[in-house]
C-alpha cells in the first residue's frame, strides 16, 4: 500500500515531504501492511458467516476523501464485507483485528471503516445511490444535519423506504446546511453501526477558507463480540449488555493511529493554523484532549460558533453523533504531542496501556528524531 498524502484524512503532507523530513532515502513501506483494494462487489451472504468465509475476506483501506463536486454530485455507495486491522502489530497489546466488518465503499474505491468522507459545497444537490445488490441484509442511508424531504430521511420505520437485498435506491440529499455531518445505516442501527456502517458528510459553506492543515477524525468505541461473532468465533453479542473493549480514531487503535499511511497523525508545521473536524460515531461520550495546545471551537453540528464563545480550551466532551470543528495554532515547541480521550480507560488495547483512542500532533520539524523513529516502529511503519 502507498498513499500520496500522509497523515489523517485531509490535508496531510506529501509522501516525498514526509521522507525528506525523516531523512529517509529509500522507498517507505509499512511493516505488516494490511490494506488492499477490493472488488466492487462482495458476494452473496448465505446464513451464518463461517470462520472460513471470514478468513477469505479482503482488508479495508483508510478512508478516502471523495470530492462530490468533481463527480457532479452523483455517487454510488455499497456495503462490502471485509476484515479490518485495528492494530496489526505485536506492540502495545496488539494485534487487534475485526474478522468481519461491513464497510462502505464509494464508487470503485476501497471499502473503509469509517466510510469515505463525502465532501461537497453548499448549494449542491446530491444523488447518492445505495447499491445493495450483493448483500443479503437490508440497509438504508441516513444523513445528519442537512434538511431533506421526508422519504429521503433514511429511516425505514417512518419513511417505509428500505433498500432490500438485491435492490438499489437513490437518495436525494441537498447540501443545504454547511458543516460536518454524520451519515450511517439506520436499519437495525445499533448493530449496523457497530459493524462499521458510518462516515462523514462535509458540506463546505460558500466561500469556505480552509486552514493550513485540515483533518477529519471519527472516534468510536466497539464491543468486538459482534464482529467476532460474524467472523465465526464462539461468542455472542448482547445489545443489553454492551461491553466496549476496542477504542479507535478513524478505525485504528494506537499505536497504529500514528502510522502516517493508514493511521491518523495530525501532521503540522510550526506556524500552521490547524482545523480538526471531530465526529463521535460511538454510543458513549468521549472527552477529547490535546496536549500543549489551546484550541477554539469554531463549529458545532454545522453551526458556526459565535466569536464570543470561541474561548481557548484543551478538553472537549464529544457526545454520540456530535460534530465539532476545532482550530488552533501550531505554535508550541516543535515536537510530538498526544491527542486522546480523557476517559483514560479508553486509551488501552485490552489491558495494555497506552493504546486505543489516542493519536498525536506531529510537527514536521520533529520527524528526524530518534523518538519519532521509535514511534514509527511501534506504529508498524518503516522508512
C-alpha positions in Angstrom: 0.0 0.0 0.0 1.2 3.5 -0.7 -0.5 6.9 -0.3 0.3 10.2 -1.9 -0.7 12.1 1.2 0.4 11.2 4.7 -1.5 11.9 7.9 -5.1 11.8 9.0 -7.7 12.2 6.1 -7.5 15.8 5.0 -4.6 18.0 4.0 -1.6 16.0 5.2 1.8 16.3 3.6 3.1 14.6 0.5 4.9 11.3 0.8 8.0 13.0 -0.6 7.9 15.7 2.0 7.5 13.1 4.8 10.5 11.1 3.6 12.6 14.3 3.3 11.6 15.3 6.8 12.5 11.9 8.3 15.8 11.8 6.4 14.7 8.6 4.6 16.3 7.8 1.3 14.6 4.7 0.1 11.0 3.7 -0.6 8.9 3.7 2.6 6.9 0.6 3.4 4.6 -0.4 6.2 5.6 -3.3 8.3 2.8 -5.8 8.0 0.7 -3.5 5.8 -2.8 -4.9 5.7 -4.8 -2.7 3.4 -5.6 -3.8 -0.1 -8.1 -2.7 -2.8 -11.2 -4.9 -3.1 -13.6 -5.6 -5.8 -16.8 -3.6 -6.2 -19.0 -6.5 -5.0 -18.6 -8.7 -2.0 -20.6 -11.8 -2.9 -23.8 -13.1 -1.5 -24.1 -14.0 2.1 -25.7 -17.2 3.0 -26.8 -17.9 6.5 -24.4 -17.6 9.4 -20.9 -16.4 8.3 -18.3 -19.1 9.0 -14.7 -18.7 10.1 -13.5 -19.9 6.7 -15.6 -17.2 4.9 -14.2 -14.5 7.2 -10.7 -15.7 6.6 -11.1 -15.2 2.8 -12.3 -11.6 3.1 -10.1 -8.7 1.8 -8.9 -6.0 4.2 -10.3 -2.5 4.4 -8.2 0.6 3.5 -8.0 4.0 5.1 -11.0 6.3 4.5 -10.7 8.4 1.3 -11.9 12.0 0.9 -14.4 11.9 -2.0 -14.9 15.2 -3.8 -18.6 15.1 -4.8 -18.3 18.4 -6.7 -15.9 16.8 -9.1 -18.4 13.9 -9.5 -21.3 16.3 -10.3 -23.0 15.3 -7.0 -23.5 11.7 -8.1 -22.2 8.8 -6.1 -22.9 5.1 -5.6 -22.3 3.6 -2.1 -22.1 -0.1 -1.4 -21.6 -2.3 1.6 -18.6 -4.6 1.4 -17.7 -7.3 3.9 -14.1 -7.1 4.8 -11.6 -7.7 7.6 -10.3 -4.7 9.5 -6.9 -4.4 11.1 -7.4 -2.1 14.0 -3.8 -2.5 15.2 -1.9 -5.2 13.2 1.4 -5.0 15.1 2.7 -7.0 18.1 3.4 -3.9 20.1 1.3 -2.3 22.8 -1.3 -5.1 23.2 -1.6 -5.9 19.5 -2.5 -7.4 17.2 -6.2 -6.4 17.2 -8.3 -7.4 14.2 -12.0 -7.4 13.4 -12.6 -10.6 11.4 -15.6 -9.1 9.6 -16.9 -5.6 9.2 -19.5 -4.0 6.9 -17.5 -1.3 5.2 -18.9 1.5 3.0 -17.4 1.8 -0.5 -17.8 4.8 -2.7 -18.0 4.0 -6.4 -14.9 1.8 -7.2 -12.9 3.0 -4.2 -11.6 0.8 -1.4 -14.0 -0.1 1.4 -13.1 1.6 4.7 -14.1 1.9 8.3 -15.1 4.7 8.8 -16.6 5.0 5.4 -15.3 7.6 2.9 -15.5 11.3 3.7 -18.0 12.8 1.3 -17.2 16.4 0.6 -19.2 18.9 -1.3 -20.1 22.6 -1.4 -23.2 24.3 0.0 -26.0 24.6 -2.6 -25.3 21.4 -4.5 -27.9 18.7 -4.9 -26.5 15.2 -4.3 -27.9 12.0 -5.6 -26.4 9.1 -3.6 -27.4 5.6 -4.7 -27.2 2.8 -2.2 -26.4 -0.3 -4.2 -27.5 -3.3 -2.0 -27.4 -5.8 -4.9 -24.7 -8.0 -3.4 -25.9 -8.3 0.2 -28.5 -10.4 2.0 -29.3 -7.8 4.6 -31.5 -4.6 4.2 -29.7 -1.3 4.6 -30.5 2.4 4.4 -28.6 5.7 4.4 -29.4 8.5 6.9 -27.6 11.8 6.8 -27.5 14.1 9.8 -27.6 17.9 9.5 -28.9 18.5 6.0 -32.6 19.2 5.5 -34.3 16.8 3.1 -37.7 15.5 2.1 -39.4 13.0 4.3 -38.9 10.0 2.0 -35.1 10.7 1.9 -34.6 10.6 5.7 -33.2 7.0 5.6 -35.3 5.7 8.5 -37.2 2.6 7.5 -39.9 2.7 10.2 -41.0 6.3 9.4 -40.4 6.5 5.7 -41.3 3.0 4.6 -38.1 3.0 2.4 -35.8 0.0 2.9 -33.2 -1.0 0.4 -33.7 -4.7 0.4 -31.1 -7.2 -0.7 -30.7 -7.1 -4.4 -32.1 -3.6 -4.7 -30.7 -0.1 -5.3 -32.2 3.1 -4.1 -31.2 6.7 -4.8 -31.4 9.3 -2.0 -31.7 13.0 -2.9 -29.6 14.9 -0.4 -29.5 18.7 -0.7 -26.3 20.2 0.6 -28.2 23.0 2.2 -26.7 23.0 5.7 -22.9 23.8 5.7 -20.8 21.9 8.2 -19.5 18.5 9.2 -22.2 15.8 9.4 -22.5 12.1 10.2 -24.0 9.5 7.9 -24.8 5.9 8.8 -27.1 3.0 8.1 -30.4 3.4 10.0 -31.6 -0.2 9.7 -31.0 -2.1 12.9 -28.8 0.9 13.8 -27.0 -0.4 16.9 -25.8 -3.5 15.1 -25.1 -2.0 11.7 -23.1 0.9 13.1 -21.3 -1.5 15.4 -20.3 -3.4 12.3 -18.8 -0.2 10.7 -21.5 1.4 8.6 -20.9 5.1 9.3 -18.9 8.0 7.9 -18.7 11.8 7.4 -20.5 14.2 5.1 -18.7 17.5 4.9 -20.6 20.5 3.3 -18.3 23.4 2.9 -20.0 26.8 3.1 -19.8 29.0 0.0 -16.5 30.9 0.1 -15.0 28.5 2.6 -11.4 29.2 3.5 -9.6 26.1 4.6 -6.9 26.2 7.3 -3.3 25.5 6.5 -3.8 21.9 7.8 -7.3 20.4 8.0 -8.1 16.9 9.2 -11.1 14.6 9.8 -11.2 12.3 12.8 -14.0 10.0 13.8 -13.8 8.3 17.3 -15.7 5.2 18.3 -15.7 2.5 21.0 -16.6 -1.0 20.0 -17.9 -4.2 21.6 -15.8 -6.6 19.5 -18.0 -9.6 20.2 -20.3 -8.6 17.3 -17.6 -8.6 14.6 -16.1 -11.7 16.2 -19.5 -13.4 16.2 -19.9 -12.7 12.4 -16.3 -13.8 12.0 -17.2 -17.3 13.2 -15.9 -17.1 16.8 -17.8 -18.8 19.6 -19.1 -15.6 21.2 -22.4 -13.9 21.4 -23.1 -10.1 21.2 -25.6 -8.8 23.7 -27.0 -5.4 23.0 -28.5 -5.2 26.5 -25.0 -5.8 28.0 -22.7 -4.0 25.6 -19.0 -4.1 26.8 -16.7 -1.9 24.8 -13.2 -3.3 24.5 -11.8 -1.6 21.5 -11.3 2.2 21.1 -10.4 3.8 17.8 -9.6 7.0 16.0 -10.6 6.7 12.3 -11.0 3.0 12.9 -7.5 2.4 14.3 -6.1 2.0 17.8 -2.8 3.4 19.0 0.0 2.9 18.1 -1.4 2.2 14.6 -3.1 5.6 14.7 0.4 7.2 14.4 1.2 5.3 11.2 1.4 8.0 8.5 0.0 5.8 5.7 -3.2 4.3 7.2 -3.3 5.9 10.6 -4.3 9.5 11.7 -1.4 11.5 12.9 -2.1 15.3 12.9 0.9 16.4 10.9 1.7 20.1 11.2 4.5 22.6 10.6 5.3 25.3 13.0 3.1 28.4 12.4 0.3 26.4 10.8 -3.4 27.2 11.5 -4.9 23.7 12.1 -8.5 22.8 11.9 -9.8 19.3 13.0 -13.3 18.0 12.4 -14.2 15.7 15.3 -17.1 13.3 15.0 -18.3 10.8 17.5 -19.8 7.7 15.8 -19.9 5.7 19.1 -22.5 5.2 21.7 -20.6 6.8 24.6 -19.3 10.3 25.2 -15.6 10.9 24.7 -13.8 13.9 26.2 -11.0 14.6 23.7 -7.9 16.3 24.9 -4.9 17.8 23.1 -1.6 18.3 24.8 0.3 21.6 24.9 -2.1 23.4 22.6 -5.2 25.5 23.3 -8.0 25.2 20.7 -11.2 27.1 19.9 -14.5 25.5 18.8 -15.4 27.2 15.5 -18.3 25.0 14.5 -20.9 22.7 16.2 -23.1 20.4 14.2 -22.8 22.6 11.2 -23.4 25.9 13.0 -20.6 28.5 13.2 -19.7 29.2 16.7 -20.1 32.9 17.6 -16.7 34.5 18.2 -17.7 35.5 21.8 -17.9 31.7 22.6 -14.6 30.8 21.0 -12.7 30.6 24.2 -9.4 28.7 24.5 -9.7 25.2 25.9 -7.9 21.9 25.8 -10.6 19.3 26.5 -13.9 18.9 24.7 -16.6 16.4 25.5 -18.0 15.0 22.3 -21.3 13.2 22.8 -22.6 10.5 20.4 -23.3 11.9 16.9 -22.0 15.3 17.8 -19.6 17.1 15.4 -17.2 19.8 16.3 -14.6 21.8 14.3 -11.8 22.9 16.4 -9.0 25.3 15.5 -5.6 26.0 17.0 -2.2 27.5 16.1 0.8 25.1 15.8 2.9 27.5 18.0 4.3 25.0 20.5 7.9 23.9 20.8 8.1 21.6 17.7 7.7 18.1 18.9 5.2 15.3 19.3 2.1 15.8 21.5 -0.8 13.5 22.3 -4.4 13.8 21.4 -6.6 11.3 23.3 -9.8 10.5 25.1 -9.6 11.6 28.7 -11.6 8.7 29.8 -8.2 7.2 30.2 -9.5 3.6 30.3 -10.3 4.2 26.6 -6.6 4.7 26.0 -5.8 1.0 26.0 -5.6 -2.2 24.0 -7.1 -4.8 26.2 -5.2 -4.4 29.5 -2.2 -2.8 27.8 -1.8 1.0 28.3 -1.3 3.2 26.3 -3.2 2.3 23.2 -6.8 2.7 22.0 -8.3 6.2 21.4 -5.0 8.1 21.1 -3.3 9.9 18.2 -0.9 12.8 18.2 0.2 16.2 16.8 3.4 15.6 15.0 5.5 18.6 14.0 7.3 18.1 10.7 10.3 19.6 12.4 10.5 16.7 14.9 10.4 13.9 12.3 14.1 13.4 12.1 14.4 12.5 15.8 15.2 9.1 17.4 11.9 9.2 19.4 9.9 9.7 16.2 11.7 6.7 14.6 10.8 4.6 17.7 7.2 5.7 17.4 7.1 4.6 13.8 8.5 1.2 14.8 5.6 0.9 17.3 3.1 2.0 14.6 4.4 -0.5 12.1 6.0 1.9 9.7 9.5 1.6 8.2 11.2 4.3 6.2 
